[in-house]
Each structure stands twice: as C-alpha cells, then as structure tokens.
Amino acid sequence: MLFHQLRFLLRFNARQNWLASIIWALSIVGITVVVAGAFVNLFGSTQERDTMAQTLENPAMVAMVGPVYGIDNYTTGAMMANQMLLFTAIVLGIMSILMLTKLTRKQEEEGKFELIRSMPVGRLSSLSSSLILVALVNIIIGLVTAIGLIVINVEGIDVEGSIMYGAVLTVTGLMFTSITAVITQLTETSRGAVGLSMAVLLLAYFVRAIGDVSSEALSLISPLGLILRAEVYVDNYWWPVIVSVLIAMVFTVLAFYLHNRRDLGAGLLPSKPGKKEASKLLLSPIGLILRLQRTQIISWLVAMIFLGASYGSVLGDLESFFADNEMFQQLLGDNSEYTMTEQFMTMLMVILSIFATIPMVISFLRVRGEEKKERNDHLLTTGISRYKLLSYYLGVSVVIGVVSLFIALYGLWAAGAAVMDDPIPFENILKAGMSYLPAMLIILAIANLLFAFLPKWTSLVWAYLVFSFFTVYLGGMIDIPEWLANISSFNHIPQIPVDEFTWSPLIVLLVIGIISLIASQFGYRNRDEIG
C-alpha cells in the first residue's frame, strides 16, 4: 500500500515539530491581532484613513505592499489588509518552505528517511504525512487568525473579511508547501531545496511588484499577486482562494508523481560531475568556504540587484504621483529641503539593508551547519585554530553583506536614474544605505554570540531580524514605544538625507558589535564541538 502507516508517521512528525509549529503560529497570529487593534487607535477618523490611502497609492508603496482597494470607503480592515496581508503571507510562505524541507529532503539527506523506509511503511506515506502536517499548521494559523480578528471586534474588521484574511494566509502557505514539495524532488540537498524555493518566493514578489504597478495580468501570474486580488475587507472575492487551492493541488499531485519515480537520496535534476582535480582555491579555508557557498552567494547577489532595481524602476512614477497630488504638495511645503521621493528613499534604505543582512547571516550560520555534521573537525585537525576558523566565516559573511547591500543600492540607483528626470546622485544613495552597515554588524554579532555560547539556539537570530523589520516597517504606524523600537539596531541609524548625519550612533554600534565578536571568539574556543 502506498500510504501504509500514514497516521503513525503523521503523529511522529507532529511530536518532532510541535514546538516550532507553536512558535510560528503564536508569532504570526499575535502580531496580526496586535497590529489590527493598534490601527483603530492610530487611524480612527475617516480623514486619517483617507490620508493613509493616498500615501499607499503612490507607485513605490504599491510595489512594496500591493494595490489599494476600497479607497472610496477606506475602512480600518481595508487599511490593515493593505499594509499587512502581503508580508504576513510571505512569512507563511517562508514557514512552509522551511518546515516541509526539514520534514522531507533534510531527513532524507541525513539518512533518517532510509530508516523510516526500512520499516513497513508505504512509499508515499512519508511525503504525505509531511504535506498533511504543514497543511494543518497553515490551516490552524489561518483559522486562529480569523477568530482573533473577529474577537477583537474592531469597527471595519468584519466577520466575512476576517474569515477571508485567514483563508488567504492559509492558501498562500498551501501553495508554497506544494511548490516546495516539487522542488524537494528535483534537488539532492536540503540547502538546494530551500534555496530554490526561496528563489521562487522572491520571484513571486518581484513579478507581483512589477505587475501591480504596470500590468494586472503579470500580477495574476504570481501567487502573491493572485491572493491580493481577494480584496480582503472590501469585496472579499473567493475566486483567488479557489484558484490558489487548485494550484496547490496540481503541484501536490506532481510532487507525488515525481517522488514515485526517483530513487532514494537522488534528485531528478542531474547533478554536475565534479572536477578530476580540485581548484587551487580549495587549498585555503577561505577558498573552501567560498566554494561551498558559491551558488548561494551568486543567487543572493542576483536577487539583491533585482530587488533594488524593482524599487528603483517606480521612482519615475513616484515623482509624477507627488507632482499631481495637491495634498502631498501642501504636506511637503514649498520650502522643504527634501523631495518626497528622497523622504520615501529613507524607508527603502532600511528595507534593502535588512534584506542584505539575510545572506550575510545565512553565510555565517553555515559554520553551525558544518559543526552539526562534524565536518569542522576535518579543518581543525589540519592545524587551523578555532579562532581562525570562526574568523574566516566572519570575514566571508561581512564581505557578502557589504557586497549585497552595495549592489542593491546600485540597482536602485541605476533603475531610478533611467526613469527619473532628476536622478538622485549615487553618492547620496550610497551614503544613506551604507550607514546601516553597523546595524547589520549587530545582527551578525548576535548570531556569533549565540553560536559561541548557545549553539543549539542560533536560529533565534532570525527572530531578532524579523522583529527589526516589523519595528521599522510598522513602528510609525502602530506607535511602538520608543524603548521597544530602540531594541532594534536599525532604529539607531540616522535616516539620511532627512536626518542629519552623525557618527556617534554608528561608532557605538560598531564598538558593541566588535566587542561582541571578540567575546564570541573566547566562548567558541572554550566550548566543545556540539553536533
């Protein structure tokens, strides 16, 4: 039987992943409900909501968060969905990718799947149990989110819209669960599966961003663009939800078909044969680190330049929007030193720097992955000290972070210069963006400290990065307390050109980061290798 012992494997996987599932669910539901409750206090009047609607209508914001629906009667629910739904759906997508890859390709890569297959279980039972578990987590998150939004009883956040909000989150997770299931059949490694799946997610975001600004048909091609057409809390269309479920079903069937055709441990994509002789680059530890991360580094650099260019490509439309909008002209004033485009650039700088932090941290955390697989021991037995090994990983990750941010800024400037009548000088963009390097260093220092002292909890650095993103993105809108916002290192960087540039916060962050990195060296040298 293809599905023999399916129930047993489902219970087994649930016991192995219950804590991670609860953390994901509480985080997503908690943030959504708290933000929804805050919106009614911040934008209680119709005039305040209409002003926010006009702000979100500009092309840069449309590319960032999606199109504005219900502008004639812009309720609290419509505003909340406009600003929160897309990014929350992306988080569901990331969760689904990571969970399913861990349950499938990673178990297979580590040999656990072979042990399971040696027992009397069906050929498709393992994949089925993994898909069902991740689907259940998505359904529970969507259901609890809908209930939470209904319970807070906020004007403008009605029952039908809340159910739709939860349904959209669920089907987004289901789509990326099924897409990841297909990708895990194609690749031979869990790292490759996560990388390809994340690339699909990023591509979906880019296609949606371009489509939302210029082409409705292009947006419908993207899963993220499709779900926004539900117009949550406005018209509450169910057809995007139904289409999304059908897409998930098609990819699920395809995943089962491919899984049934491939061999255990193999991927359907042909693996590239290795060279007969190793490159001289592999004679050094840094060369080995770069070689192991080569594909990942190239993929992220390409993604970063496209991310910057996607935002830069709408700056020309942004100028036209502000020129034709009397409200913003009055808000800006005739004697304002900075244009609204430059003021919107400050938000883009923070977002690009946070995204540039991701490949930097991923690169550094590779040292933990190698430690868990006991491969660091091979390098340490050659005479390389722990101090040098950790320094090599730190050096590579810092360079990756700097280069990622630089090319994102260059993509932003190049695309903007092509569409703007009066382009912003590259020197200004570079100064504004590179000012965030100390904040990025703090994130790396936290990852380093966790690796040195609490190696099994290194993944907590992602929670801090997500917190920083929501603090920056939602801080001004939901009136986050200053003491809470200041926990994020990104909140201490002057927003050039609007804020006056000052060296003091940058120097303080650099000193804290360097001290933390030094402390982590002592911590790593004095602990055991932990697999």
C-alpha positions as CSV (number, residue, x, y, z in Angstrom):
1,M,0.0,0.0,0.0
2,L,1.3,3.4,-1.0
3,F,0.0,5.1,2.2
4,H,0.5,2.4,4.8
5,Q,1.3,3.7,8.3
6,L,0.4,7.3,7.3
7,R,-1.2,8.0,10.6
8,F,1.8,6.8,12.6
9,L,4.2,8.9,10.6
10,L,1.9,12.0,11.0
11,R,1.9,11.6,14.8
12,F,5.7,11.0,14.7
13,N,6.4,14.2,12.7
14,A,4.0,16.2,14.9
15,R,5.9,15.2,18.0
16,Q,9.2,16.2,16.4
17,N,7.9,19.6,15.3
18,W,5.3,20.7,17.8
19,L,7.4,23.4,19.4
20,A,8.4,25.1,16.1
21,S,4.8,25.0,14.9
22,I,3.6,26.6,18.1
23,I,6.2,29.4,17.9
24,W,5.4,30.1,14.3
25,A,1.6,30.2,15.0
26,L,1.8,32.4,18.1
27,S,4.2,34.8,16.4
28,I,2.1,35.2,13.2
29,V,-1.3,35.3,15.0
30,G,0.0,37.6,17.8
31,I,1.5,40.2,15.5
32,T,-1.6,40.3,13.3
33,V,-4.1,40.7,16.1
34,V,-1.9,43.3,17.9
35,V,-1.4,45.4,14.8
36,A,-5.1,45.2,13.9
37,G,-6.0,46.5,17.3
38,A,-3.5,49.3,17.1
39,F,-4.8,50.6,13.7
40,V,-8.1,51.6,15.1
41,N,-6.4,53.9,17.6
42,L,-4.0,55.4,15.2
43,F,-6.4,55.9,12.3
44,G,-9.8,56.4,14.0
45,S,-11.1,59.1,11.7
46,T,-12.1,58.9,8.0
47,Q,-9.8,61.7,7.2
48,E,-6.8,60.0,8.7
49,R,-7.5,56.8,6.8
50,D,-8.1,58.6,3.5
51,T,-4.7,60.4,4.0
52,M,-3.0,57.0,4.5
53,A,-4.8,55.6,1.5
54,Q,-3.4,58.4,-0.7
55,T,0.1,57.7,0.8
56,L,-0.2,54.0,-0.1
57,E,-1.4,54.8,-3.7
58,N,2.0,56.0,-4.8
59,P,3.8,53.6,-7.1
60,A,6.6,52.9,-4.7
61,M,4.3,51.8,-1.9
62,V,2.1,49.8,-4.4
63,A,5.3,47.9,-5.5
64,M,6.1,47.3,-1.8
65,V,2.8,46.3,-0.3
66,G,0.4,45.9,-3.2
67,P,-2.5,47.8,-4.7
68,V,-5.0,49.8,-2.6
69,Y,-8.6,48.5,-2.6
70,G,-11.7,50.2,-1.2
71,I,-10.4,53.7,-1.4
72,D,-13.9,55.2,-1.7
73,N,-14.7,53.8,1.8
74,Y,-11.3,53.1,3.3
75,T,-12.1,51.1,6.4
76,T,-9.7,50.0,9.2
77,G,-9.9,46.5,7.8
78,A,-9.0,47.5,4.3
79,M,-6.1,49.5,5.5
80,M,-4.8,46.7,7.7
81,A,-5.1,44.2,4.9
82,N,-3.3,46.6,2.5
83,Q,-0.4,47.0,4.8
84,M,-0.1,43.6,6.5
85,L,-1.6,40.9,4.3
86,L,1.2,40.6,1.8
87,F,4.1,40.4,4.3
88,T,2.2,38.1,6.6
89,A,1.5,35.8,3.6
90,I,5.3,35.9,2.7
91,V,6.1,34.8,6.3
92,L,3.6,31.9,5.9
93,G,5.4,31.0,2.7
94,I,8.8,31.0,4.4
95,M,7.5,28.9,7.2
96,S,6.0,26.4,4.8
97,I,9.3,26.1,2.8
98,L,11.4,25.6,5.9
99,M,9.1,23.1,7.6
100,L,8.5,20.9,4.6
101,T,12.1,20.9,3.6
102,K,13.1,19.8,7.1
103,L,10.5,17.0,7.1
104,T,11.4,15.7,3.6
105,R,14.7,16.4,1.9
106,K,16.7,17.1,5.1
107,Q,15.6,13.8,6.7
108,E,16.5,12.0,3.5
109,E,19.8,13.8,3.3
110,E,20.7,12.8,6.9
111,G,19.7,9.2,6.4
112,K,16.6,9.2,8.7
113,F,14.3,8.7,5.8
114,E,16.2,5.5,4.9
115,L,15.5,4.2,8.4
116,I,11.8,5.0,8.0
117,R,11.6,3.3,4.6
118,S,13.2,0.2,6.1
119,M,10.0,-0.2,8.2
120,P,6.7,-1.4,6.8
121,V,5.5,2.0,5.5
122,G,4.0,2.9,2.2
123,R,6.2,4.5,-0.5
124,L,4.2,7.8,-0.3
125,S,3.4,7.8,3.4
126,S,6.4,9.9,4.4
127,L,5.8,12.7,1.9
128,S,2.0,12.5,2.6
129,S,2.5,12.9,6.3
130,S,4.8,15.8,5.8
131,L,2.4,17.6,3.5
132,I,-0.5,17.0,5.8
133,L,1.3,18.3,8.9
134,V,2.5,21.5,7.2
135,A,-1.0,22.0,5.7
136,L,-2.6,21.5,9.1
137,V,-0.3,24.2,10.6
138,N,-1.2,26.6,7.8
139,I,-4.9,25.9,8.3
140,I,-4.7,26.3,12.1
141,I,-2.8,29.6,11.7
142,G,-5.4,30.9,9.2
143,L,-8.3,29.8,11.4
144,V,-6.9,31.2,14.7
145,T,-6.0,34.5,12.9
146,A,-9.6,34.8,11.6
147,I,-11.0,34.1,15.1
148,G,-8.6,36.6,16.7
149,L,-9.6,39.3,14.3
150,I,-13.3,38.6,14.9
151,V,-12.9,38.6,18.7
152,I,-11.1,42.0,18.9
153,N,-14.3,43.4,17.5
154,V,-12.8,46.4,15.7
155,E,-15.0,48.6,13.5
156,G,-14.3,47.9,9.9
157,I,-12.9,44.5,10.6
158,D,-16.0,42.4,10.0
159,V,-16.5,38.7,10.2
160,E,-16.6,37.9,6.5
161,G,-13.4,39.9,5.9
162,S,-11.6,38.2,8.8
163,I,-12.5,34.8,7.5
164,M,-11.2,35.8,4.1
165,Y,-8.0,37.2,5.7
166,G,-7.3,33.8,7.4
167,A,-8.2,31.9,4.2
168,V,-5.8,33.9,2.1
169,L,-3.0,33.2,4.6
170,T,-3.8,29.5,4.6
171,V,-3.9,29.1,0.8
172,T,-0.6,31.0,0.4
173,G,1.0,28.6,2.8
174,L,-0.5,25.7,0.9
175,M,0.7,26.9,-2.5
176,F,4.3,27.3,-1.3
177,T,4.1,24.0,0.6
178,S,3.2,22.2,-2.6
179,I,5.7,24.1,-4.7
180,T,8.4,23.2,-2.2
181,A,7.3,19.5,-2.3
182,V,8.0,19.5,-6.1
183,I,11.4,21.2,-5.6
184,T,12.5,18.7,-3.0
185,Q,12.0,16.0,-5.6
186,L,14.3,17.9,-8.0
187,T,17.3,18.7,-5.8
188,E,19.6,16.4,-3.9
189,T,20.2,18.6,-0.9
190,S,18.0,20.4,1.6
191,R,20.1,23.5,1.1
192,G,19.4,23.4,-2.6
193,A,15.7,22.8,-2.0
194,V,15.4,25.8,0.4
195,G,17.4,28.0,-2.0
196,L,15.3,27.2,-5.0
197,S,12.1,27.5,-3.0
198,M,13.1,30.9,-1.6
199,A,14.1,32.0,-5.1
200,V,10.5,31.1,-6.3
201,L,9.1,33.2,-3.4
202,L,11.4,36.1,-4.2
203,L,10.5,35.8,-7.9
204,A,6.8,35.8,-7.0
205,Y,7.3,39.0,-5.0
206,F,9.2,40.7,-7.9
207,V,6.7,39.7,-10.5
208,R,3.9,41.0,-8.3
209,A,5.7,44.3,-7.6
210,I,6.2,45.0,-11.3
211,G,2.7,43.8,-12.2
212,D,0.9,45.8,-9.5
213,V,2.5,49.0,-10.9
214,S,2.2,48.3,-14.6
215,S,0.3,45.1,-15.6
216,E,-2.6,43.3,-13.9
217,A,-2.1,40.2,-16.0
218,L,1.5,40.0,-14.8
219,S,0.4,40.2,-11.1
220,L,-2.0,37.2,-11.6
221,I,0.9,35.0,-12.7
222,S,2.5,35.5,-9.2
223,P,1.0,33.5,-6.3
224,L,1.4,36.6,-4.2
225,G,-0.3,38.8,-6.7
226,L,-3.1,36.4,-7.1
227,I,-4.0,36.3,-3.4
228,L,-4.2,40.1,-3.1
229,R,-7.0,40.0,-5.7
230,A,-9.2,38.7,-3.0
231,E,-9.6,42.3,-1.9
232,V,-9.9,41.4,1.8
233,Y,-12.3,43.6,3.8
234,V,-13.5,45.2,0.6
235,D,-15.2,42.9,-1.9
236,N,-13.9,39.6,-0.4
237,Y,-13.7,37.7,-3.6
238,W,-13.3,33.9,-3.2
239,W,-12.1,33.1,-6.7
240,P,-8.4,33.8,-5.8
241,V,-8.7,31.4,-2.9
242,I,-10.3,28.7,-5.0
243,V,-7.6,29.1,-7.8
244,S,-4.9,29.0,-5.2
245,V,-6.2,25.7,-3.8
246,L,-6.3,24.3,-7.3
247,I,-2.7,25.4,-7.9
248,A,-1.7,23.7,-4.6
249,M,-3.5,20.5,-5.6
250,V,-1.8,20.4,-9.0
251,F,1.7,20.8,-7.5
252,T,0.9,18.2,-4.8
253,V,-0.1,15.6,-7.4
254,L,3.1,16.5,-9.4
255,A,5.2,16.1,-6.3
256,F,3.7,12.6,-5.6
257,Y,4.4,11.6,-9.2
258,L,8.0,12.8,-9.1
259,H,8.5,11.2,-5.7
260,N,7.3,7.9,-7.0
261,R,9.8,8.0,-10.0
262,R,13.0,8.9,-8.3
263,D,15.5,6.9,-6.2
264,L,16.0,7.4,-2.5
265,G,18.6,10.1,-1.9
266,A,18.6,11.3,-5.5
267,G,17.2,14.3,-7.2
268,L,15.6,14.5,-10.6
269,L,17.8,17.4,-11.7
270,P,21.1,16.0,-13.0
271,S,24.0,16.7,-10.6
272,K,27.1,18.2,-12.1
273,P,30.1,15.9,-12.1
274,G,33.0,17.0,-10.1
275,K,36.3,18.0,-11.5
276,K,39.1,15.5,-11.7
277,E,41.5,17.9,-9.9
278,A,40.5,20.4,-7.2
279,S,41.0,24.1,-7.7
280,K,43.9,25.8,-6.0
281,L,41.3,27.9,-4.3
282,L,40.4,24.9,-2.1
283,L,43.9,24.9,-0.6
284,S,42.8,27.7,1.7
285,P,40.0,27.7,4.3
286,I,38.5,30.9,2.9
287,G,38.6,29.3,-0.6
288,L,36.8,26.3,0.7
289,I,34.1,28.4,2.4
290,L,33.5,30.4,-0.7
291,R,33.4,27.3,-2.9
292,L,30.8,25.6,-0.6
293,Q,28.6,28.7,-0.7
294,R,29.2,29.7,-4.3
295,T,25.8,29.0,-5.7
296,Q,24.1,30.5,-2.7
297,I,26.2,33.7,-2.9
298,I,25.5,34.2,-6.6
299,S,21.8,33.6,-6.2
300,W,21.5,36.2,-3.4
301,L,23.6,38.8,-5.3
302,V,21.3,38.4,-8.3
303,A,18.2,38.7,-6.1
304,M,19.6,41.8,-4.3
305,I,20.2,43.7,-7.6
306,F,16.8,42.8,-8.8
307,L,15.2,43.9,-5.5
308,G,17.0,47.2,-5.7
309,A,16.1,47.6,-9.4
310,S,12.4,46.8,-8.8
311,Y,12.1,49.6,-6.3
312,G,14.1,52.0,-8.5
313,S,12.0,51.3,-11.5
314,V,9.0,53.0,-9.9
315,L,10.7,56.2,-8.8
316,G,9.8,58.0,-12.0
317,D,6.1,57.2,-11.4
318,L,6.6,58.3,-7.8
319,E,7.7,61.8,-9.0
320,S,4.6,62.1,-11.2
321,F,2.4,61.0,-8.3
322,F,3.6,63.6,-6.0
323,A,3.6,66.3,-8.7
324,D,-0.2,65.6,-9.3
325,N,-1.2,65.3,-5.6
326,E,-2.1,68.6,-4.0
327,M,-2.3,67.1,-0.5
328,F,1.3,65.9,-0.6
329,Q,2.5,69.3,-2.0
330,Q,0.8,71.0,0.9
331,L,2.3,68.5,3.3
332,L,5.8,68.9,1.8
333,G,5.6,72.7,1.6
334,D,7.3,75.0,-0.9
335,N,10.4,75.5,1.1
336,S,11.1,71.9,2.0
337,E,14.7,70.9,1.7
338,Y,14.0,67.4,0.6
339,T,11.6,66.0,-2.0
340,M,9.0,63.4,-1.1
341,T,10.9,60.9,-3.2
342,E,14.0,61.4,-1.1
343,Q,11.9,61.0,2.1
344,F,10.5,57.8,0.8
345,M,14.0,56.6,0.0
346,T,14.8,56.5,3.7
347,M,12.3,53.6,4.1
348,L,13.8,51.8,1.1
349,M,17.3,52.1,2.6
350,V,16.2,50.3,5.8
351,I,14.4,47.6,3.8
352,L,17.3,47.0,1.5
353,S,19.7,46.8,4.4
354,I,17.6,44.3,6.3
355,F,17.3,42.1,3.1
356,A,21.1,42.4,2.7
357,T,21.5,41.1,6.2
358,I,19.9,37.8,5.3
359,P,22.6,36.4,3.0
360,M,25.2,37.6,5.5
361,V,23.7,35.7,8.4
362,I,23.0,32.6,6.2
363,S,26.6,32.6,5.2
364,F,27.8,32.8,8.8
365,L,25.4,30.2,10.1
366,R,27.0,27.7,7.7
367,V,29.7,27.2,10.3
368,R,27.0,25.8,12.7
369,G,25.7,23.5,9.9
370,E,29.2,22.2,9.3
371,E,29.7,21.7,13.1
372,K,26.4,19.7,13.3
373,K,27.6,17.4,10.6
374,E,31.0,17.1,12.3
375,R,32.8,18.4,9.2
376,N,34.6,21.3,11.1
377,D,36.7,18.6,12.8
378,H,38.5,17.9,9.5
379,L,39.6,21.5,9.2
380,L,40.6,21.8,12.9
381,T,42.8,18.7,12.7
382,T,44.9,20.4,10.0
383,G,46.3,22.9,12.5
384,I,43.7,25.6,11.9
385,S,42.7,27.1,15.2
386,R,39.1,27.7,16.2
387,Y,39.9,31.4,16.3
388,K,41.0,31.4,12.7
389,L,38.1,29.1,11.6
390,L,35.5,31.4,13.1
391,S,37.3,34.5,11.8
392,Y,37.3,33.1,8.2
393,Y,33.5,32.6,8.4
394,L,33.0,36.1,9.9
395,G,35.2,37.7,7.2
396,V,33.4,36.0,4.4
397,S,29.9,36.8,5.8
398,V,30.9,40.5,6.3
399,V,32.1,40.8,2.7
400,I,28.9,39.1,1.5
401,G,26.8,41.6,3.5
402,V,28.6,44.6,2.2
403,V,28.5,43.5,-1.4
404,S,24.8,42.5,-1.2
405,L,23.9,46.0,0.1
406,F,26.1,47.7,-2.4
407,I,24.7,46.0,-5.5
408,A,21.1,46.5,-4.1
409,L,21.8,50.2,-3.8
410,Y,23.4,50.3,-7.3
411,G,20.3,48.5,-8.7
412,L,18.1,51.1,-7.0
413,W,20.1,54.0,-8.4
414,A,20.5,52.6,-11.9
415,A,16.8,51.8,-12.4
416,G,15.8,55.1,-10.8
417,A,18.2,57.1,-13.0
418,A,16.7,55.5,-16.1
419,V,13.1,56.7,-15.2
420,M,13.7,60.0,-13.2
421,D,14.0,63.4,-14.8
422,D,16.3,64.5,-12.0
423,P,18.0,61.3,-10.6
424,I,19.3,61.2,-7.1
425,P,23.1,61.1,-7.1
426,F,24.6,57.7,-6.5
427,E,26.8,59.2,-3.8
428,N,23.8,60.2,-1.8
429,I,22.2,56.7,-2.1
430,L,25.4,55.0,-1.2
431,K,25.9,57.2,1.9
432,A,22.4,56.6,3.1
433,G,22.5,52.9,2.5
434,M,26.0,52.1,3.8
435,S,25.2,53.9,7.0
436,Y,23.2,50.8,8.0
437,L,26.3,48.5,8.0
438,P,26.9,48.9,11.8
439,A,23.3,47.8,12.4
440,M,23.9,44.8,10.1
441,L,27.0,44.0,12.1
442,I,25.0,43.9,15.3
443,I,22.8,41.2,13.8
444,L,25.9,39.2,12.8
445,A,27.3,39.7,16.3
446,I,24.1,38.3,17.8
447,A,24.4,35.2,15.6
448,N,28.0,34.9,16.6
449,L,27.3,35.1,20.3
450,L,24.5,32.5,20.0
451,F,26.8,30.2,18.1
452,A,29.6,30.6,20.7
453,F,27.5,30.3,23.9
454,L,24.2,28.7,22.9
455,P,24.9,26.9,19.6
456,K,21.6,25.0,19.6
457,W,19.7,28.3,19.7
458,T,21.5,30.1,16.8
459,S,18.2,30.3,14.8
460,L,17.0,32.9,17.3
461,V,18.9,35.5,15.4
462,W,16.1,35.3,12.8
463,A,13.5,36.3,15.4
464,Y,15.5,39.4,16.1
465,L,15.8,40.3,12.4
466,V,12.1,39.8,11.9
467,F,11.4,42.0,14.9
468,S,13.7,44.7,13.5
469,F,11.8,44.5,10.2
470,F,8.4,45.0,11.8
471,T,9.7,47.7,14.1
472,V,11.0,49.7,11.1
473,Y,8.0,48.9,8.8
474,L,5.2,49.4,11.3
475,G,6.9,51.4,14.0
476,G,5.5,54.8,12.9
477,M,2.1,53.4,12.1
478,I,1.2,51.5,15.3
479,D,3.1,53.8,17.6
480,I,5.6,51.3,19.0
481,P,7.1,52.5,22.3
482,E,10.4,54.1,21.8
483,W,12.2,51.8,24.3
484,L,10.9,48.8,22.4
485,A,11.8,50.2,19.0
486,N,15.3,51.0,20.3
487,I,15.9,47.3,20.8
488,S,16.4,47.1,17.0
489,S,19.8,48.2,15.9
490,F,18.3,49.6,12.7
491,N,16.4,52.2,14.7
492,H,19.6,54.0,15.8
493,I,20.8,54.8,12.3
494,P,20.2,58.4,11.0
495,Q,17.8,58.3,8.1
496,I,19.8,60.2,5.5
497,P,19.0,62.7,3.9
498,V,16.0,63.6,6.2
499,D,18.0,63.2,9.4
500,E,21.3,65.0,9.9
501,F,24.2,62.6,9.6
502,T,26.1,61.9,12.8
503,W,28.9,59.4,13.5
504,S,28.1,58.8,17.2
505,P,25.4,56.1,16.9
506,L,27.4,54.3,14.1
507,I,30.5,54.3,16.3
508,V,28.6,53.0,19.3
509,L,27.1,50.2,17.2
510,L,30.4,49.3,15.7
511,V,32.1,49.2,19.2
512,I,29.3,47.0,20.6
513,G,29.5,44.7,17.5
514,I,33.3,44.4,17.7
515,I,33.2,43.7,21.5
516,S,30.5,41.0,20.9
517,L,32.6,39.4,18.2
518,I,35.6,39.3,20.4
519,A,33.6,37.8,23.3
520,S,32.2,35.1,20.9
521,Q,35.7,34.1,20.0
522,F,36.5,33.3,23.6
523,G,33.2,31.5,24.0
524,Y,33.8,29.3,21.0
525,R,37.4,28.4,21.9
526,N,36.3,27.3,25.4
527,R,33.4,25.0,24.4
528,D,33.1,21.6,22.9
529,E,32.1,20.9,19.4
530,I,28.4,20.2,19.5
531,G,26.8,18.1,16.8
